[in-house]
Amino acid sequence: MSALPKAHLHLHFTGSMRVETVRELAQAHGLRLPVTLREEYPPRFEGADERGWFRFQRLYDTARACVRGEADMRRIVREAALDDGAEGSRWLEIQVDPTSYAPFVGGITPAVEIVLDEAAAVSREPGAAQVGVVVAASRMRHPLEARTLARLAARYAGEGAGTVVGFGLSNDERRGDTAEFAAAFAIARRAGLASVPHAGELLGPEAVAATLEAAVPDRLGHGVRAVEDPRVLERVVAAGVALEVCPGSNVSLGVYAEPADVPLRRLLEAGATVALGADDPLIFGSRLAAQYETARTVHGLDDAELAGLARASLAASRAPADVLATAARDIDAWLASDG
């Protein structure tokens, strides 16, 4: 699966870290990690209830607290690009909420510029995925903060590695009113940024429908529960909204009990555009190639269907034309060599 060229469109900044990296950062900053990030890795959660999400968020916040400055931030971007490149990613869109790191680098603007600068630098290195950046707001914060972040993202909007290519909305979708973030997404769309909010993981198709109205998305982070209402799924397909499906995290958080329960084939049969993602490899213990392996071994996708997933991920991305052309040629070569 690592030989198959692809794009990675659902990867969170802190969650992209190698477990060895978070351990080293914690030691360097005199912080103590919970046992699940030290000795009982990867963590296990109790399901898609409040306790399971709370435990996930607590671990994520603990890891994020280990990121204490520019050098740490640059390391995360660099390692994510190299790790993704090693797994066949030609293009990575890494999602970051700069408010989390602003206190250590002098504000949200320097935080974004550090990520962009390192994204541009590592993208020039052989073997690394080229990296675009998605600036994300948290639905746990006031919608006015989201507008501020959308305006900041718009200032750095561009095409190609080292630019902001999208605007997202993340965190617990059971919190906040999606409609209140519509103005932020309007700002981002006017700047030409992809609209990539989370929806349809912890909540069902009604959340997907609300997000289609409020954010006018190009892609949905997760979106898998649109299958629970055929009318909503039809809207997703008709609008050409791609779904960033993350099988590993869906199972870890208890959205689905078993890997086979993730409705990957149902989405594909309905005509949905699907881009597989790893979400938070640090927390869930699996990276992008593992999601493709699950598609093959659990869902029974053959080489042609796997190549179709890879092509869909690239088509749904904001990768530049040269990256898309080279990847398309190399996917054909992968198929010709029987994967």
Sequence and secondary structure as in RCSB ss.txt:
>XXXX:A:sequence
MSALPKAHLHLHFTGSMRVETVRELAQAHGLRLPVTLREEYPPRFEGADERGWFRFQRLYDTARACVRGEADMRR
IVREAALDDGAEGSRWLEIQVDPTSYAPFVGGITPAVEIVLDEAAAVSREPGAAQVGVVVAASRMRHPLEARTLA
RLAARYAGEGAGTVVGFGLSNDERRGDTAEFAAAFAIARRAGLASVPHAGELLGPEAVAATLEAAVPDRLGHGVR
AVEDPRVLERVVAAGVALEVCPGSNVSLGVYAEPADVPLRRLLEAGATVALGADDPLIFGSRLAAQYETARTVHG
LDDAELAGLARASLAASRAPADVLATAARDIDAWLASDG
>XXXX:A:secstr
 TTS EEEEEEETGGGS HHHHHHHHHHTT    GGGTTS S     SSHHHHHHHHHHHHHHHTT  SHHHHHH
HHHHHHHHHHHTTEEEEEEEE GGGTHHHHTSHHHHHHHHHHHHHHHHTSTT  EEEEEEEEETTS HHHHHHHH
HHHHHTB SSTTSEEEEEEES TTSS GGGGHHHHHHHHHTT EE  EESSSS HHHHHHHHHHH  SEEEE GG
GGGSHHHHHHHHHHT EEEE HHHHHHTTSSSSGGGS HHHHHHTT  EEE  B HHHHS  HHHHHHHHHHTT 
  HHHHHHHHHHHHHTS   HHHHHHHHHHHHHHHHTT 
